Amino acid sequence: MNATNANEGQFKGRVMVTGAQLVSEAMQLLADHRLDPIFAPAYSTPSDLAAMARSNQVDAILVRQGSIDRSVIAASPRLKVIAKHGSGVDNIDLTAATEFGVPVLRALAANAQSVAELAISLSVSLMKDVLFLDSQVKAGDWPKTKYVGRDLAGAVFGIVGFGEIGQRAASLARGLGMTVIAYDPFAADTPEIKVSRNLGEVLKAADVVSLHCPLIPQTHHLINAERLSLMKPDAFLVNTARGAVVDEVALIAALRAKTIAGAALDSFEEEPPAKDSQLWSLPNLIATPHVGGASRSALRNMAVQSATHIIGVLEGRGFDARALANTNLTVAA
C-alpha cells in the first residue's frame, strides 16, 4: 500500500544502526524522511542491542556489525524492517525475522567491486611474496640475488562461489593474464568460463583459491582439512567471504605443515579475532580486518541502498524482492 505525500510528511521513526557513522548521503536520506538514527557501538552484544532496540522502540535496524538474534528482533514491537549494510546476512537470525514478519533486505552488489579488488590484491601479494620481501629488506637483508618469483600470467585462479563478486574477481584476474576456473553448484556458465560442479577439481588445479560463497549451513567449514589437502603445496588460499567458510584450525595446521604455501584472510570465524590467536604466529599468512567492502564507493552504495530499503518499507512502498534474504517471508514486495 502506497503512502500519500501527506502521510510521508507526518512520518517519523527510529533506526538503530549497529556500527559506525553512515556516509553523509545516507544520513541525509534518513533525515529527509524524518528518521532518527540511533548508533550502537560496533560489535555490541545481542543483549545490549536488544536493550537499545527496546528502550528506543525502533522501527528499523540497519546492520553493520554485531549479531541480530531473536532477542534483538523481538525487542521492539514497532520493528518493520532489517536492512543489511552489505550482502552477507549470517549475523541475522532469518528464521526469527520471518516469524516476526520482518523482511531482511541486502544491499545488492553494492560492495562487489571493492571485495573483488581486495581478493585480487591479496592474491598478487601472496604470489609475489610481498610481505616476505618487505620483511627481509626492512631487516637489513637484500635477497635480490637469490629470489625467484612467480608469474601471474598463466597461473590458475580458482573461484569458489561464482556470484557477482566471484565474476568480478574473475574479470580482474583475466585482465592480469591468469587462467580462471570456477566452482559453484548453481551458477550458470559465462561466455568465458564454464562453471564446474566439482569443488575438488577446482582445488586441485588452482594456484590461488579465492572464496566468494555465502555462509550458509552447506558452506560452513567448506574448506576443511580434507579439502585443503587437495590443494597444491605451492598454492594459496584467499578468503574475502565469511570466516566460517574456512576451518581455521585446519588452516593453521596446513600453513604450519606447508601443505599449502600461504593464505590471506579478510574475515575470521571470530571477529575481531583473539589477540593471542595462533594465526598471528604464521609467517605465510596475510590478515586484513574484514575491509573488503570498505572502499568509498562501496560504503556509499551499501549505506544508501540500506537507507532506501528502510524508507520504502516504513513508508509503505515495499521493497525490491531481489534484495530479500528471508525469501520464505509471506509479505507483498
N, C-alpha and C positions, 0 to 999 in steps of 0.2 A: 504494500500500500504506500503510495507516494505522499509525502508530507507537503502541505502548501507552503508558499513562501512566508505566510504569516506565522505558521507553526514553527518554521525554521527560525524566525526571528525571536521567538519566545523560548526556544530550546536552550537548556543549559545542562551540563553533566560533568562528571569527573572521570578522568582517565588515569589509571595507575600505570606508570612507566617503570619497568623493572630494570634499572640500569642508568647509564649516563644520559646527559642532556641530549635532546634531539637536535637535528640541524634546524636552522632558522626557518626554512621553508615549511617544515612540518609543524613547528611551533606556531607559525603564523596561520596555517590552515586550522589548527585546533582553536586558536583564538578567534578567527573569523566565524567559526561555528559555535562559539560560546562554550567551548570545552576546556575545563581546567585540568592541566596535567599535574599529577602528584608523583614525585620521583622517589622510588625505593632504592636504597643503596645496591650496587651491583652485588650479585651472589647472596642476596638476603635469603634467610631460611624460609621454608614454606610457612612456618608458624608466624614469622614476622610479616610476611606478605599477607597472610590471612588476616592478621590483626589490622594491618593498614587498610586492606580492602573493606573490612567490616566497619572500622571506625569512620571511614570516609564514604561508605555506601557507593562504591564506584560503579559506573555504568559500563566501563570497558577496561580491558587490560592490554597494554602494549608491551610485549615480552621481548626483552633483550637478553638478560641473564637471569639465572635462578630457576628453580623448579616450581611449576604451576601445577600443584597436585589437587586432589579432590577438596581438601580443606580450603584452599585458596578460591577455587571455583564456587564453592558453596557459601563463602563468607558474606557476599553481598547479594541480597535478593534482587537488586537492580541490574546485575550484570547481564549484558545483552550480547557482547562480542569480545573475542580474544583475537588480537592481531599479532602475528609474529614478525619481528624486525629481522627478516631473513626467510629461509626456506625450510630449515630443519625444525621439526616440532617434537623431537624426542623428549624435550623437557616439559611437555604439556600433557596432562592426562586427558587424552582424547575421549576415552570411554566416559569419564565423568562429565566432560564438556557436553557430550552427546546426550547423556541422561538429563542434564540440566537445560537442554535445548539451546546451547550456546555455540554458535559457529566459530571455528578456529580457522583463521584466514592467513595464508602465507603471502609473502612478498614474492611475486612470480619473477624469477630470473633476474632479480634486482642486483644481486651480487655475483652473478655468474662469471662475468669477465674478470672481475677482481680476484676471485678464487682461482680461476684457471691460470691467471698470470702468476699467482704465488706458487701454484703447483709446478709450473714450468721453471720459475726462478729457483725453487728448491732443487728441482731435478738437475738443472745446469750446475748449481753449486756443488751438488754431490758428485756429478760426473767429472767436473773439472777440479775436484779436490780443493775447493776454495778455502774451507776452514783449515784444512791441514797445512796448506801452503802459507796461509796467513799466520798461523801459529809458529811455523818454522822460521819465517822471516823475522817475526817480532822477537823470537828467542835468540836471534843472532846467527841463525843458520842461513845458508844460501844454497838450496837444493837444486839449482838450475842444471848442474852438470849431470845429475843422476835421475832427474824426474822425467818420466814418460807419461803423458796424459792420454785420455780417451777422446775419441771423436764423437761429436753429437750426430753428425751426418751419417746416416746408415744405421744408427743404433735403434733398437726396437723399444718404442714407448707403448707400454701396455696399460690400457684404461679399464678399470673395474667400475662399472656404472656409466652408461652412455646416455645420460640425460643432457640437459642444457649445458651444465658445467663441463661434463666429460667431452661433449662435442666441441666446446670452445677450446679446451685444452688440446684436443686432437688437432684443431686447426693451427694453433700456435706451434705445436710440436712438428707438424708437417712443414711449417714455414722455416724451421731450423734444419730441415733435411732428414728428420727422423722418420722411420717407418712406424706407422701406428696400427696397433691391433686393439680390439676391444672385446670385453665380456659384458653381457647384460642379458638376463633371462627374458626380457620383454621388449627391449628397444628394437626398432627396425634398422635395417641397413641404410647407409647413406650411399651416394654415388661413389664416394672414395673408400668407404670402409664396410666390409662385411662383418657383422657383429656375431661373435661366437657365443654359443650357449654352453661352452665347456670352459669353466674357470681354470682348471688345471692346465689346459692347453695354452692359455694366455700367460699364466705364471711361469711356465717352463720356458717360454720363448722370449720373455721381455727382459730388456736391460734395465728398464725402470718400470715399476708397477705403481701406478698413480690411482688412488682410491677416490671415487666420486659417487658412491652409493649412499642412500639414506640409511639411517639407523632404524631398523625395524627388527622384530624377532628373528627373521630369517638371516639378517646380516650381522647380528651380534656375534662378535669373535669370528667373523667370516675368515679373517686372516689369523689362523691359529698355527700351532707348531707343525702340524701335518702339511699345511699349505705353504708355510714358509720354507719347508724342506724341499718343495718342488722348485723353488726359485734357483737361479744360477748363483754360484758362490760370488760372482763379481757383479751381481745385480743389486739394485737399490729399491727401497720401498718409500713411497711418499704418501702421507695421509693428510689431506686437507678437507676430509669429510667429517665424520664423527669419531671421537676417540675409541668408543667401544666396538667399532668395526674391527679393531685390532686387539688381539690378546696381548697385552703389554708384557706379561710375564714371559710368554713365548718369544716375543720380540726381543726382550732383553737377553734371553738365553741365546737366540740366534745371532745377535750382534756380538756378544761376548765370544761365542764359538766361531765367529766369522763364517757362519753358514750362509749369510748374505753380507755384502760389502758395507752396507750402511743404510741409514734411514733418515727421513725428515718428517717431523710431526708438527702439525699446526693445531691439533686437537688431541685431547687426552681422556682417558677413562674417568679421571677425577680432575675437575677444573676449579681453581688452579691446582696443579699437582703439588704433592708434598715437597717441602724444601729439601728433604733428605731422600728423595726418590732415587732409586738405583739407576734410572735413566741418565742422571747427570754425570755419572762416572764413565759414560761411554764416549770415547773419542770419535767414534764413527756415527754419531747422532747429531743432527741439527734440530733445534727446537725453536718454535715461534709461538706466541701466546694467543692462538685462535684469532688471528687477524686477517684471515683470507678475505673476508668481506668488509674490510675496514678502509678501503680507498675512499676518496672524497665522493666520487660518483656513486659508489655502492651505498655509502651511508645515506646520501641524499635519496637515492631511489628507494631504499628499504624504508626509511622514515616516512617519506611522502606516501608511498603505497600503503603503509600501515595506517597512517592517519586517515587516508582516503577510505580504506576499508571500514574503519570505525565510524566515520561520519556517515557513510552510506547506510550502514545498519541502523545507527541511532536515529537517523532522520527518515527511516522507513523506505529507503530506496533499494534495500537488499544488497547483494554483492555479486562479484564475478564468480560463477560456480567453479571455474578452473582453479581458483585460489583456495577452495575449501579443503581442509585437511581431514576433518571427520566426515568423510563422504557419505556415511550412513545416516547423517542428520536429516530428519524429515521436516525441512522448512523450505519455503519458496525462496529461490535465489533471485 
